[in-house]
Structure formats: C-alpha cells, structure tokens
Amino acid sequence: PIPPSPPPRVRSDSISSGAMSDFYEAFDILEEDAESDNFPPFYRDQIFLHKVKEFACRTNRFEQFKLGSPSEYLVKVQCIRLAFDRLMRCPEKRSWMVNMGRSNTSKLLSVAGTDSSAFCSAYDDMMEYV
C-alpha cells in the first residue's frame, strides 16, 4: 500500500482564506463601482490600476470616512495624490498654494498672539528646498 501523502505545508506568511475572501470581495465592490457611469474615467482608471498593483498608505481610514471597503479608500487617496501632482505642475497654481499656506498659517499665529516672522522665514526656506 502507498502511504498517505502528508498534508500540504502552510507557510507562516501565507494569507488566510478569510483574508483572501475579503480581498476578492473588495475587488467585486470596486468592479461594480467601475462599471458605473457615475464615476469619471480618471477614477475608473485608478480602480483598474489598483487591481494590478495595490496602492499604499500609512493608515487605511475607510471606516472613518464611511466607505465600503479598504480598497475604495486606497483608490480615492490615489486620485487625490494624482490630482495634487497635476496642480503642482502648474507654476501659477503652485505659487498660489505656497502663498496661501504662508498667509493662512501666519494669520493663525497672529491670532494666537505669536510673532510669525520666524515661521515665514522657515516656511520660505522649506519651499525653496521643496
């Protein structure tokens, strides 16, 4: 008689079946969203790309924003990142954002009764570096 084959080895870093189920369920939700005409093509493109390579973020806050899945949060964060990158490519818009950041923070410091001159100097140095 042939001895029974040993059970398959499970690697300690393998993904549980529950986790895999959640993973595929999230993609089903994204697929349904992607097929909807309510979303702009840019968003649908990011859903597709997320299926190929998951986007990263430090903390997934999908529950805090009352979203349907962690994947939905990641796709939306990626869209915001890309939109911000596009804004920053335009020198006029970048300059406006830098000036508004300096102005608003200076005003907040003034309201708090703090001299904002040191902040403005450090802010300008930081913007030169960036």
N, C-alpha and C positions, 0 to 999 in steps of 0.2 A: 504494500500500500504506500501511496505517496503521502508524505507528511503534509499537514495543512500549512498553507503559506502564512507567514507572520502578518499581523495587521500592519497596514501602511503606517510608516513613521510620520508623525506630525511634528513639524518644525516648531520650535518655541516662538518664532516670529511670524507664524502663519496667521492669517486672518480668520476669525471665527465665522461660521456660517451665518450667524445673526448679523455680523458686521457687513458681510457680503450682501445679504438681503437688503439691509438699509442702503448700501451703496447703490445697488441696482434700482431700488425704489426711488431714490433721489433722481437718478437719471431718467426714469419714467416720467416723473413730475416735470423735469426740465424739458423732456421731449414734447410733452403735451403743451407746455408753455411756448416752445419754439415753433410749434405748428400754428399757433395763434397768430392772426394778422394784427393783433393789438400791439405787438411789440415792433419797434423799429428794426431794420435789418442789422444795424450795429449790435444790438442786444442778442439777436438770434445768432449772429456770427460768434459772439463770445460764448454762448451756450455750446455751440459746436466745438469750439476750441477747448472748452473746459472738459468735454468728453475725452479729448485726445490727451490733454495734459492738465491735471488739476492745478488751479491757481492756489497760491499760498497766501496766508495772512497769519499774524501772530495770534489773534483770538477770533474765533468764529462766533459772532453775536447774532445769529439768525433768530434766536428766541427773543432777544431783547427788542428786535425790530419786527417781531411777529411775522416772520417769513415762513414759508412752507418747508424749507429744508436747508441744511448747511450749504449745499451746492448752489442754491438760489442766492444766498448771501455772497458767496465767493464770486459768482458771475457779476453781481451788481457792484461789488467792490472793484473788480477788474474794469468794469465800464467806467466807473468814476476815475480810476487811475489813468485810463487812456484819454478820457475827456480832459483831465487836468493837464496831461502831457501835451495835448493838442493846443490848449490855451497858452501854455508856457512857450510854445514855439513862436508865437506872435509877439514881437518885441513891445508893441504898444500895450497889449493886454498884460504881459508880464510886468511891465513898468507900472501899470495901474495897480496891479495886485501888490507889488512891493510897496508902493506909496501908500496904499490904503492900509496895509498891515502896519507900517510905521505910524501912520496918523492915528489909527484906532487904538493901538496899544499905548501911544503917547498920551492920548486923551484919557484912557483908563488910569494911567499912572498919575496924571494931573488931578483927576477926580479923587484919587486915593491920597492926594497931598504929597506925592513924591516927585522929585525932580526927574524929568525924563531925558535930560541931556546925555547921561551916561548910557541909557538904553539906546537912544538914537545912534550914538557913535558905534556901539557894539552891533546894532542891527545893520548899519551900513557896512561895517566890516564883514559881517556874516554874508550879506548879499553880494559883496564883491567876491567872496570865496566861492559861493554857490554859482 
